[in-house]
Amino acid sequence: MAVKEATNPIAISARLGELMVSLGMLTYEQLHECMDLQKKEGLQLSELVISKGYVTPEKLIEFVAQQCGFKFMRLNDRGAVKKDILQRIPEKIIRQKMILPLSFEDEAITIAMSDPFNVMAVDEIKITTGLKVNVVITPESDLREAIDKAFGTGADAKKALEDIKSKTGDGGDAVVEKATPGADEEEEGVTQLSKEDEVPVIQIVNLLLARAIKAKASDIHIEPYPKYLRVRYRIDGVLIEQPAPPKKFLPAVTSRLKIMSNLDISERRRPQDGRMKLKVDNKEVDVRISVCPCAPGEKVVMRIMDSTAMNLDISKLGMDPENASVYAKHIEDPYGIILVTGPTGSGKSTTLYSTLHTLNTPDVNIMTAEDPVEFLLPGVNQVQCNAEIGLNFAASLRSFLRQDPDIIMVGEIRDLETITIAINAALTGHLVFSTLHTNDAPGAVTRILMMEVDPILISSALTMVVAQRLLRKICPECKEAYEIDSQWFATVGVPQKYISQTPKRTLYRGKGCENCAGTGYRGRMGVHEVLEVTDEIRELISQRGTSMRIKEVAMKNGMICLQESALRRLLSGATTVEEVLRVTGCRF
């Protein structure tokens, strides 16, 4: 709970802080530490002493209430509020203002609140009821529990759960096992969900997770808006809207997810990141969670990492034969840097894991620095980076060089220090793999040059750059053929060699069915652009040649660009025109 201080926060904090020291709640050292942070970060003393763990929220609010002349009360020490008292203030206002009416007598109403300085809430109650308002202060946790008890969330949540199920068909097979209250964390940090129904909110969370995993979604988005809640799954790279519970369940759903991922449920003003393990149908699934405060409430995004769905067969990456040949040749190099580029969710991790799996033999020492470790490879030394303790990619790389490695994989090249160490490692006889976020393979060179790296060093160390995207595949259950004018291909820049001499060309699309949830697509496949750093390309890099010039020379020497690789998938009947244009984003 954050206490809103009415005037100058530093002055008030100083006075309150001295009182807390005199009462033995803080030491002088703790007070001065928090006040120094207050000046630097602009936070209030109440926030800092709680975040540091020096004082609990309950003890702090009791202390503030006493100092400000308010009566302090623990609501769990009293009985239920009478219905006639509750009816004097609308439920909407009670939940919005976080207050609870307790009693009424002599033209005055007594309310409980957790923020003694929230005078606007008090004024609104006065206007709404026309009564004098007496205030008692209680911890926020007590207040929320009492409000839920007074108005009941169980029946509403159960109704919301049934509503979601009805909109998505029979939900019985999709409800995963529920986490037993008070026993969420089991052996090895795995959260065990049971099939029994005890808490409807838990069931809502379980249903959202279960349906996402069943649909093979990579991400779950829970997004608050002023009047409603939106839930979307990213399936095959595209966000698809799903049935969502009412907006009023957002705090309960968010708190449940925070508990499952060991986050601070009381913190609603700062972003938080966590992770959890679930067991769904006897299958373990890792879930990364990110909570971000927005104006209407907290937005939650969960990344689902199903290691069982990852195929580590390098031959199944879907490269064109020409690209596969170049790639297979250079991953066997004894040294050099190999980069895999593409946006988030383009399959870079799968490509790298498949490559390391192929190279992982008893006579090779492989070390990786990742953030996070998405998949455990037996026989590979994988390090989880942690910026909070100074273990970033650069620090990990420096440590690796003292561990006698043969092959090194760095999760991402983010700064000058990381790329410098990676280049030094490559030039001293190590094979280094890493990723970059660029639009195409030649763009990786420009990106590194922008980090102010000597172009001579880049040309000496870099051996290959792979750019990749993922295209959705047409659903085989509802696939249908149709004809298109062959001249259309010429208008969008398709190379002449791919243009049919017949007036019409047969292509394919998905009509939409139950198998693909009406999208017409099911599953994805990779398209790649493999830039081999030849002597001619090295010379261009040394001269700071532009990415356009590098691409021009590479394609002249036989490189297949992303657009051409996607075009081949289209003409083979594996995907659609719309999908190719969506993913490649430009003319052929």
Buried (B, 14 or more C-beta within 10 A) or exposed (E): BBBEBEEEBBEBBBEBBEBBBEEEBBEEEBBEBBBEBBEEEEBBBBBBBBBEEBBEBBBBBBBBBBBBEBEBBEBEEEEEBEEEBBEBBEEEBBBEBBBBBBBBEEEEBBBBBBBBBBEEBBEBBEEBBEBEBBBBBBBBBBBBEBBBBBBEBEEBBBEBBEBBBEEBEEBEEBBBBBBBEEEBBEEEEBBBBBEEEEBBBBBBBBBBBBBBBEBBBBBBBBBBEEEEBBBBBBBBBEEBEBBBBEBBBBBBBBBBBBBBBBBEBBBBEEEBEBBBBBBBEEEBBBBBBBBEBEEBBBBBBBBBBBEEEBEBEBEEBBBBEBBBEBBBEBBEEEBBBBBBBBEEBBBBBBBBBBBBBBBBEEEBBBBBBBBBBBBEBEEBEBBEBEEEEEBBBBBBBEEBBEEEBBBBBBBBBBEBBBBBBBBBBBBEEBBBBBBBBBBBBBBBBBBBBEBEBEBEBBBBBBBBBBBBBBBBBBBEBBBEEEEEEBEEBEEBEBEEEBBEEEEEBEBBBBEBBEEBBEBBBBBBBBBBBBBBBEEEBBEBBBEEBEBEEBBBBBBEEEBBBBBBBBBBBBBEBBBBBEBBBBBBEEEB
